Amino acid sequence: MLKRVFVAPDPGRVRLRFAGRAVIGIGLAVALCGLVGHSLVAAITGGLAALLALFTVTDATVRQQAVTTALLPAAGLPVLALAAVLHDQPVARDLSFLAVMGAGVYARRWGPRGHALGVFAFMTFFAAQFLHTVPQQLPELYAAVLLSLAASSAVRFGFWCYERRLPPVVVPAPPEGRGLARITTRQAVQATLGGAFALGLGQVLSDQRWYWAVGATWWVFVNTTSRGETLVRGFRRVLGTVIGIAAGFFVAIPLEGAGAPTAAIVAVCVFGIFYTAAVSYSWMMFFVTVMVGVLYGVLGVLDASLLWLRVAETAVGALGAVLAVLLILPVTTHAITDAWIRKALRCVHACTAEAAERLAGSLSADPGPRVAELDVLLGRVRLSLAPLVHPLSPLKARKARARQVLALLDDCVREVRGLASIAADPAASHDARLSAACSRVEEAVEELLRQESRQARGAERAAAQPGAALDHPALAHLHGLERALGDLAAPLHSSPRAPIAA
């Protein structure tokens, strides 16, 4: 896991810049809160607002990101007021918390903006429980949130807006239906009922820290679509929390809230959260857990029993999410994986068509954005197949098939990326063989999307291409792409539970 996190490819050092900017933005926000005389509680609230703004706002363009960031107070401040007003009314507070939770998951149907606003609203309610917010604190907390969002936005959109130099990446919408067939609707119901289970059992464990169980259920559901993804995420959350708690005994407790060391540890944790989020949920949760332990130390309530309680509440929350996805309107891993693979194959088709037009002399055709979109879609396929390729998965046939699909899709992405780079070369000339090869690739994609079992035809077509004809570099990429698409027919068109040799 360490190798995957710290040696994982980081094209353009995007993860490194993402994490470095977060440390600067959140550090500036907290520093400004201190300079204007805000209390420790207000500074923590402001720091959380800045962290969420930098972490959850993922719109495709900088302009859209700025709009979403500006809308965050509209989602968070009313929820903060609601949580403060209901502080001494447990029943109303609990029902409101669950309603905010369900609405936050439901908002994912509106894409990245809905997701960011939903997360911000939920975490604002969560923070009010963490800090025991009361109505008298609201003016100061409002000011801290607005100041911190302004500070983090100045860093993100002014001082270090590296996204302006990157091509916009289209964030694919999850496969959707209508009514209860819509994934966001099903997950909103699942999250609400799973949260209710976690809330009830969490309060049995502790009438003061029960909200950790609800928070664990919430974060297990974030960025997942199927029951398999949710199960794996729940396991990784518990694993990361346990490792973080173990580290907390050696880091957070000895600090005893000391100012400078605490600030340094929090900065390291913020960097770790942002740097590892894209490659390891377990390590991200490790850094979150250590940071929370340190903050508890600053608030003067940290001890060993609190850390163990955190483990128990996290386990309860993960259990609530697992029971919900297994028993309530389940969304199968196979259905989601099939939908994402179809999106990826359509993108391969579009990339090939754009490259063909560019090679034919069209200056308006540009496969570059499609390649970026394909990379994102392949990431979604990997996420959806993660339960099947997990080391603990007992489904050997499906694990082998999933690995084969991922390997062949990797081949497709590699060939498409090479084709796009050649098409971008002004010296690339039109060749009649390129048009023919592009047409065959498009036909192969259409056959896969029609789910017709034509494995033999695809294999014959790929094998019929003479090696001597590959004197044009684009032809080599096209034939490699055609071969990978032909090989994909076998795992995609056979029964999910059949042995891969069939």
C-alpha positions as CSV (number, residue, x, y, z in Angstrom):
1,M,0.0,0.0,0.0
2,L,2.9,2.4,0.8
3,K,4.3,1.8,-2.7
4,R,1.0,2.4,-4.3
5,V,0.5,5.7,-2.4
6,F,4.0,7.2,-2.6
7,V,5.3,5.8,-5.8
8,A,2.0,5.9,-7.7
9,P,2.2,7.8,-11.0
10,D,1.3,11.5,-10.6
11,P,1.2,13.0,-14.2
12,G,1.9,16.7,-14.1
13,R,2.3,16.4,-10.3
14,V,-1.4,17.2,-10.0
15,R,-1.7,15.3,-6.7
16,L,1.3,17.0,-5.3
17,R,0.0,20.4,-6.2
18,F,-3.4,19.5,-5.0
19,A,-2.0,18.6,-1.6
20,G,0.4,21.6,-1.4
21,R,-2.3,24.1,-2.2
22,A,-4.6,22.6,0.4
23,V,-2.0,23.1,3.1
24,I,-1.5,26.7,2.1
25,G,-5.2,27.5,1.7
26,I,-6.3,25.9,5.0
27,G,-3.3,27.3,6.8
28,L,-4.2,30.8,5.6
29,A,-7.8,30.4,6.6
30,V,-7.0,29.3,10.1
31,A,-4.3,32.0,10.5
32,L,-6.7,34.8,9.5
33,C,-9.3,33.5,11.9
34,G,-6.7,33.7,14.6
35,L,-5.6,37.2,13.6
36,V,-9.1,38.6,13.7
37,G,-9.6,37.2,17.2
38,H,-11.9,34.2,16.6
39,S,-12.1,31.5,19.2
40,L,-10.5,28.1,18.8
41,V,-13.9,26.6,18.0
42,A,-14.5,29.2,15.3
43,A,-11.0,28.6,13.9
44,I,-11.6,24.8,13.6
45,T,-15.0,25.5,11.9
46,G,-13.3,27.8,9.5
47,G,-10.5,25.3,8.8
48,L,-13.0,22.6,8.1
49,A,-15.0,24.9,5.7
50,A,-11.7,25.6,3.8
51,L,-10.8,21.9,3.7
52,L,-14.2,20.9,2.3
53,A,-14.1,23.7,-0.3
54,L,-10.7,22.6,-1.6
55,F,-11.5,18.9,-1.4
56,T,-15.1,18.4,-2.6
57,V,-15.5,21.1,-5.3
58,T,-14.5,19.1,-8.5
59,D,-16.4,20.8,-11.3
60,A,-15.0,20.5,-14.8
61,T,-14.0,24.1,-15.3
62,V,-12.5,26.8,-13.0
63,R,-15.5,29.0,-13.5
64,Q,-17.9,26.3,-12.4
65,Q,-15.7,25.5,-9.4
66,A,-15.8,29.2,-8.4
67,V,-19.6,29.2,-8.7
68,T,-19.9,26.1,-6.6
69,T,-17.6,27.5,-3.9
70,A,-19.7,30.6,-3.8
71,L,-22.8,28.5,-3.2
72,L,-21.3,26.6,-0.3
73,P,-22.5,29.0,2.4
74,A,-26.0,28.8,1.1
75,A,-26.0,25.1,1.8
76,G,-24.0,25.1,5.0
77,L,-25.0,28.1,7.1
78,P,-28.7,27.3,7.4
79,V,-27.8,23.8,8.4
80,L,-25.4,25.1,11.0
81,A,-28.1,27.3,12.4
82,L,-30.5,24.3,12.5
83,A,-28.0,22.1,14.3
84,A,-27.3,24.9,16.9
85,V,-31.0,25.6,17.5
86,L,-31.8,21.8,18.0
87,H,-28.7,21.3,20.2
88,D,-30.9,20.5,23.3
89,Q,-33.7,18.7,21.4
90,P,-32.4,15.2,20.7
91,V,-35.3,13.8,18.8
92,A,-35.7,16.7,16.5
93,R,-31.9,17.0,16.1
94,D,-31.5,13.3,15.2
95,L,-34.4,13.4,12.6
96,S,-33.0,16.6,11.1
97,F,-29.5,15.0,10.9
98,L,-30.9,12.0,9.0
99,A,-32.9,14.3,6.7
100,V,-29.8,16.3,5.9
101,M,-27.9,13.0,5.2
102,G,-30.6,11.7,2.8
103,A,-30.8,15.1,1.0
104,G,-27.0,15.3,0.7
105,V,-26.8,11.9,-1.0
106,Y,-29.9,12.6,-3.2
107,A,-28.2,15.9,-4.4
108,R,-25.6,13.8,-6.2
109,R,-28.0,13.5,-9.1
110,W,-27.0,17.1,-10.0
111,G,-23.4,16.1,-10.6
112,P,-20.3,17.5,-9.0
113,R,-22.0,20.7,-7.8
114,G,-24.8,18.8,-6.0
115,H,-22.3,16.4,-4.5
116,A,-20.2,19.3,-3.1
117,L,-23.2,21.1,-1.7
118,G,-24.5,17.9,-0.1
119,V,-21.2,17.1,1.5
120,F,-20.8,20.6,2.8
121,A,-24.3,20.6,4.3
122,F,-23.8,17.3,6.0
123,M,-20.4,18.1,7.4
124,T,-21.6,21.4,8.7
125,F,-24.2,19.5,10.8
126,F,-21.6,17.0,11.8
127,A,-19.2,19.8,12.9
128,A,-21.9,21.3,15.0
129,Q,-22.1,18.0,17.0
130,F,-18.4,17.7,17.2
131,L,-18.0,21.2,18.6
132,H,-21.3,21.3,20.6
133,T,-22.4,24.4,18.8
134,V,-25.1,26.6,20.4
135,P,-27.1,29.6,18.9
136,Q,-24.9,32.2,20.7
137,Q,-21.9,31.1,18.7
138,L,-23.5,31.4,15.3
139,P,-22.4,35.0,14.4
140,E,-18.8,34.2,15.1
141,L,-19.0,30.8,13.3
142,Y,-20.7,32.4,10.3
143,A,-17.9,35.0,10.1
144,A,-15.2,32.3,10.4
145,V,-16.8,30.2,7.6
146,L,-17.1,33.2,5.2
147,L,-13.6,34.4,6.0
148,S,-12.1,30.9,5.5
149,L,-13.9,30.3,2.2
150,A,-12.6,33.7,1.0
151,A,-9.1,32.8,2.0
152,S,-9.1,29.3,0.5
153,S,-10.7,30.7,-2.7
154,A,-8.0,33.4,-3.0
155,V,-5.4,30.6,-3.0
156,R,-7.3,28.3,-5.3
157,F,-8.5,30.8,-7.9
158,G,-5.8,33.4,-7.6
159,F,-2.5,32.5,-6.1
160,W,-2.3,28.9,-7.3
161,C,-4.9,28.1,-9.9
162,Y,-3.0,25.4,-11.7
163,E,-6.2,24.1,-13.4
164,R,-6.2,27.0,-15.8
165,R,-3.2,25.4,-17.5
166,L,-4.8,22.0,-17.7
167,P,-7.5,20.8,-20.2
168,P,-10.9,20.6,-18.7
169,V,-11.9,17.1,-17.7
170,V,-15.5,16.1,-18.2
171,V,-16.7,14.4,-15.0
172,P,-18.9,11.5,-16.2
173,A,-22.4,11.3,-14.6
174,P,-23.2,8.0,-12.9
175,P,-25.5,5.6,-14.8
176,E,-29.1,6.7,-14.0
177,G,-32.7,5.6,-14.3
178,R,-36.0,6.9,-13.0
179,G,-37.8,6.6,-9.7
180,L,-36.3,3.8,-7.6
181,A,-34.2,2.7,-10.5
182,R,-32.2,5.9,-10.2
183,I,-29.0,5.2,-8.2
184,T,-29.0,8.4,-6.3
185,T,-32.6,7.8,-5.1
186,R,-31.7,4.3,-3.9
187,Q,-28.6,5.5,-2.2
188,A,-30.5,8.3,-0.5
189,V,-32.8,5.8,1.0
190,Q,-30.0,3.4,1.9
191,A,-27.9,6.2,3.5
192,T,-30.8,7.5,5.6
193,L,-31.8,4.1,6.9
194,G,-28.2,3.0,7.4
195,G,-27.6,6.3,9.2
196,A,-30.6,5.7,11.5
197,F,-29.2,2.3,12.4
198,A,-25.8,3.9,13.1
199,L,-27.3,6.7,15.1
200,G,-29.3,4.4,17.3
201,L,-26.5,2.0,18.1
202,G,-24.0,4.8,18.3
203,Q,-26.0,6.4,21.0
204,V,-26.0,3.2,22.9
205,L,-22.2,3.3,22.8
206,S,-22.0,7.0,23.8
207,D,-24.6,9.7,24.2
208,Q,-21.8,12.3,23.5
209,R,-19.9,10.9,20.5
210,W,-22.6,9.0,18.7
211,Y,-22.2,11.3,15.6
212,W,-19.0,9.5,14.6
213,A,-21.1,6.5,13.7
214,V,-23.4,8.6,11.5
215,G,-20.4,10.2,9.9
216,A,-18.8,6.8,9.2
217,T,-22.0,5.7,7.4
218,W,-22.0,8.9,5.4
219,W,-18.4,8.7,4.2
220,V,-18.8,5.1,3.2
221,F,-21.5,6.1,0.8
222,V,-19.6,9.0,-0.7
223,N,-18.2,8.3,-4.3
224,T,-19.7,4.8,-4.4
225,T,-22.5,3.5,-6.6
226,S,-22.8,-0.2,-6.0
227,R,-23.0,-2.5,-3.0
228,G,-19.6,-4.0,-3.8
229,E,-18.0,-0.6,-3.8
230,T,-19.7,0.3,-0.5
231,L,-18.5,-3.0,1.1
232,V,-14.9,-2.4,0.1
233,R,-15.1,1.3,1.2
234,G,-16.5,0.3,4.6
235,F,-13.6,-2.2,5.1
236,R,-11.0,0.4,4.1
237,R,-12.6,3.0,6.4
238,V,-12.3,0.7,9.4
239,L,-8.8,-0.3,8.5
240,G,-7.6,3.3,8.1
241,T,-9.3,4.3,11.3
242,V,-7.7,1.5,13.3
243,I,-4.2,2.3,11.9
244,G,-4.8,6.0,12.7
245,I,-5.9,5.3,16.2
246,A,-2.8,3.2,16.8
247,A,-0.7,6.1,15.6
248,G,-2.8,8.5,17.8
249,F,-1.4,6.7,20.9
250,F,2.1,7.7,19.9
251,V,1.4,11.1,18.3
252,A,-1.8,12.8,19.5
253,I,-1.8,11.8,23.2
254,P,1.8,12.7,23.9
255,L,1.3,16.2,22.3
256,E,-1.3,17.2,24.9
257,G,-2.5,20.0,22.7
258,A,0.9,21.8,22.4
259,G,0.5,24.6,19.9
260,A,3.5,24.4,17.5
261,P,3.8,20.6,17.3
262,T,0.0,20.3,16.9
263,A,0.0,22.8,14.0
264,A,2.8,20.9,12.3
265,I,1.0,17.5,12.7
266,V,-2.2,19.0,11.3
267,A,-0.4,20.4,8.3
268,V,1.2,17.0,7.6
269,C,-2.2,15.3,8.0
270,V,-3.9,17.8,5.6
271,F,-1.2,17.1,3.0
272,G,-1.6,13.4,3.5
273,I,-5.4,13.6,3.1
274,F,-5.2,15.4,-0.2
275,Y,-2.2,13.5,-1.6
276,T,-3.5,10.0,-0.8
277,A,-7.2,10.5,-1.5
278,A,-7.0,9.5,-5.2
279,V,-5.0,6.3,-4.7
280,S,-5.8,4.9,-1.2
281,Y,-9.0,5.5,0.9
282,S,-7.4,3.6,3.8
283,W,-4.4,6.0,4.0
284,M,-6.6,9.0,3.6
285,M,-8.7,7.8,6.6
286,F,-5.4,7.2,8.5
287,F,-4.5,10.9,8.1
288,V,-8.1,12.0,8.9
289,T,-8.0,9.9,12.1
290,V,-4.7,11.3,13.3
291,M,-5.8,14.9,12.6
292,V,-9.0,14.4,14.5
293,G,-7.2,13.0,17.5
294,V,-4.8,15.9,17.5
295,L,-7.8,18.3,17.4
296,Y,-9.4,16.5,20.3
297,G,-6.1,17.1,22.1
298,V,-6.3,20.9,21.4
299,L,-9.9,20.9,22.8
300,G,-8.6,19.2,25.9
301,V,-10.7,16.0,25.8
302,L,-8.3,13.4,24.4
303,D,-7.6,10.2,26.2
304,A,-7.1,6.5,25.3
305,S,-10.8,5.6,25.9
306,L,-11.9,8.3,23.4
307,L,-9.7,6.8,20.7
308,W,-11.1,3.3,21.3
309,L,-14.6,4.7,21.3
310,R,-13.8,6.2,17.9
311,V,-12.9,2.8,16.5
312,A,-16.2,1.3,17.9
313,E,-18.3,4.1,16.5
314,T,-16.6,3.8,13.1
315,A,-17.3,0.1,13.0
316,V,-21.0,0.7,13.9
317,G,-21.2,3.2,11.1
318,A,-19.6,0.9,8.5
319,L,-21.9,-1.9,9.6
320,G,-24.9,0.4,9.1
321,A,-23.8,1.2,5.6
322,V,-23.1,-2.5,4.8
323,L,-26.5,-3.7,6.0
324,A,-28.3,-0.9,4.1
325,V,-26.6,-1.7,0.7
326,L,-27.2,-5.5,1.2
327,L,-30.8,-5.4,2.3
328,I,-32.4,-2.1,1.0
329,L,-32.8,-1.5,-2.8
330,P,-29.4,-3.1,-3.6
331,V,-27.5,-1.9,-6.6
332,T,-25.4,-4.8,-8.0
333,T,-21.7,-4.5,-8.9
334,H,-22.3,-6.2,-12.2
335,A,-24.9,-3.6,-13.3
336,I,-22.8,-0.6,-12.4
337,T,-19.6,-2.1,-13.9
338,D,-21.4,-2.9,-17.2
339,A,-22.7,0.7,-17.4
340,W,-19.2,2.2,-16.8
341,I,-17.6,-0.1,-19.3
342,R,-20.2,0.9,-21.9
343,K,-19.4,4.5,-21.3
344,A,-15.7,3.8,-21.7
345,L,-16.2,1.9,-24.9
346,R,-18.3,4.8,-26.3
347,C,-15.4,7.1,-25.4
348,V,-13.0,4.9,-27.2
349,H,-15.2,5.1,-30.3
350,A,-15.3,8.9,-30.0
351,C,-11.5,9.1,-29.5
352,T,-10.9,7.0,-32.6
353,A,-13.3,9.1,-34.7
354,E,-11.7,12.4,-33.6
355,A,-8.2,11.0,-34.3
356,A,-9.3,9.8,-37.8
357,E,-10.7,13.2,-38.7
358,R,-7.6,14.9,-37.5
359,L,-5.4,12.5,-39.5
360,A,-7.6,13.2,-42.5
361,G,-6.7,16.9,-42.3
362,S,-9.5,18.4,-40.1
363,L,-8.1,21.1,-37.8
364,S,-11.2,21.3,-35.7
365,A,-11.0,17.6,-34.6
366,D,-9.1,17.1,-31.3
367,P,-9.0,13.7,-29.6
368,G,-7.2,15.2,-26.5
369,P,-10.2,16.0,-24.4
370,R,-11.7,12.6,-25.2
371,V,-8.5,10.9,-24.0
372,A,-8.7,12.8,-20.7
373,E,-12.3,11.7,-20.4
374,L,-11.3,8.1,-21.1
375,D,-8.8,8.2,-18.3
376,V,-11.5,9.3,-15.9
377,L,-13.9,6.6,-17.1
378,L,-11.2,4.0,-16.7
379,G,-10.8,5.2,-13.1
380,R,-14.5,4.7,-12.5
381,V,-14.3,1.2,-14.0
382,R,-11.5,0.4,-11.7
383,L,-13.5,1.7,-8.7
384,S,-16.6,-0.4,-9.7
385,L,-14.4,-3.5,-10.2
386,A,-12.5,-3.0,-6.9
387,P,-14.7,-5.4,-5.0
388,L,-14.0,-8.2,-7.4
389,V,-10.2,-7.8,-7.6
390,H,-9.9,-7.2,-3.9
391,P,-7.5,-9.8,-2.3
392,L,-10.2,-11.0,0.1
393,S,-12.7,-11.6,-2.7
394,P,-13.7,-15.3,-2.8
395,L,-15.2,-15.2,-6.3
396,K,-12.2,-16.6,-8.3
397,A,-13.9,-16.7,-11.7
398,R,-15.2,-13.2,-11.5
399,K,-11.9,-11.9,-10.1
400,A,-10.0,-13.4,-13.1
401,R,-12.5,-11.9,-15.5
402,A,-12.3,-8.5,-13.8
403,R,-8.5,-8.5,-14.0
404,Q,-8.7,-9.5,-17.7
405,V,-11.1,-6.7,-18.5
406,L,-9.0,-4.1,-16.7
407,A,-5.8,-5.3,-18.5
408,L,-7.5,-5.0,-21.9
409,L,-9.1,-1.6,-21.1
410,D,-5.6,-0.5,-20.1
411,D,-4.4,-1.7,-23.5
412,C,-7.2,0.3,-25.2
413,V,-6.3,3.5,-23.3
414,R,-2.6,3.1,-24.1
415,E,-3.3,2.6,-27.8
416,V,-5.8,5.5,-27.9
417,R,-3.3,7.8,-26.1
418,G,-0.6,6.9,-28.6
419,L,-3.0,7.4,-31.6
420,A,-4.0,10.9,-30.2
421,S,-0.4,11.9,-29.8
422,I,0.3,11.0,-33.5
423,A,-2.8,12.8,-34.7
424,A,-1.7,15.9,-32.9
425,D,1.5,15.9,-34.9
426,P,1.1,18.4,-37.8
427,A,3.4,16.2,-39.9
428,A,1.1,13.2,-39.7
429,S,-0.3,12.5,-43.2
430,H,-3.5,11.0,-44.4
431,D,-3.3,7.3,-45.3
432,A,-6.2,5.3,-46.7
433,R,-5.2,2.4,-44.4
434,L,-5.8,4.7,-41.4
435,S,-9.4,5.3,-42.4
436,A,-10.0,1.6,-42.9
437,A,-8.5,0.7,-39.6
438,C,-10.5,3.4,-37.8
439,S,-13.7,2.1,-39.4
440,R,-12.9,-1.4,-38.1
441,V,-12.2,-0.1,-34.6
442,E,-15.6,1.7,-34.6
443,E,-17.3,-1.5,-35.8
444,A,-15.7,-3.5,-33.1
445,V,-16.9,-1.0,-30.4
446,E,-20.4,-1.1,-31.8
447,E,-20.4,-4.9,-31.8
448,L,-19.4,-4.9,-28.1
449,L,-22.0,-2.4,-27.2
450,R,-24.7,-4.5,-28.9
451,Q,-23.5,-7.4,-26.7
452,E,-23.6,-9.9,-29.6
453,S,-21.3,-12.9,-29.2
454,R,-19.0,-12.5,-32.1
455,Q,-15.7,-13.3,-30.5
456,A,-14.6,-15.5,-33.4
457,R,-15.3,-12.8,-36.0
458,G,-13.4,-10.3,-33.9
459,A,-10.5,-12.6,-33.5
460,E,-10.3,-13.4,-37.2
461,R,-10.4,-9.7,-38.2
462,A,-7.6,-8.8,-35.8
463,A,-5.5,-11.8,-36.8
464,A,-6.0,-11.0,-40.5
465,Q,-4.0,-7.7,-40.3
466,P,-0.5,-8.3,-41.9
467,G,2.4,-7.3,-39.7
468,A,4.3,-5.9,-42.6
469,A,1.6,-3.2,-43.1
470,L,2.4,-1.5,-39.8
471,D,4.8,0.9,-41.3
472,H,2.7,3.9,-40.2
473,P,2.9,4.4,-36.4
474,A,-0.8,5.2,-36.2
475,L,-1.6,1.9,-37.9
476,A,0.2,0.1,-35.1
477,H,-1.9,1.8,-32.5
478,L,-5.1,1.1,-34.4
479,H,-4.3,-2.6,-34.9
480,G,-3.4,-2.9,-31.2
481,L,-6.7,-1.2,-30.3
482,E,-8.6,-3.5,-32.6
483,R,-6.9,-6.6,-31.1
484,A,-7.8,-5.5,-27.5
485,L,-11.4,-4.8,-28.5
486,G,-11.6,-8.3,-30.0
487,D,-10.2,-9.9,-26.9
488,L,-12.7,-7.9,-24.7
489,A,-15.6,-9.8,-26.4
490,A,-14.9,-13.0,-24.4
491,P,-15.1,-11.7,-20.8
492,L,-17.8,-9.1,-21.6
493,H,-20.2,-11.5,-23.3
494,S,-19.9,-14.6,-21.2
495,S,-21.7,-15.3,-17.9
496,P,-20.2,-13.3,-15.0
497,R,-19.9,-16.5,-12.9
498,A,-18.6,-18.8,-15.6
499,P,-14.9,-19.8,-15.6
500,I,-12.8,-17.4,-17.6
501,A,-11.5,-20.2,-19.8
502,A,-15.0,-20.5,-21.3
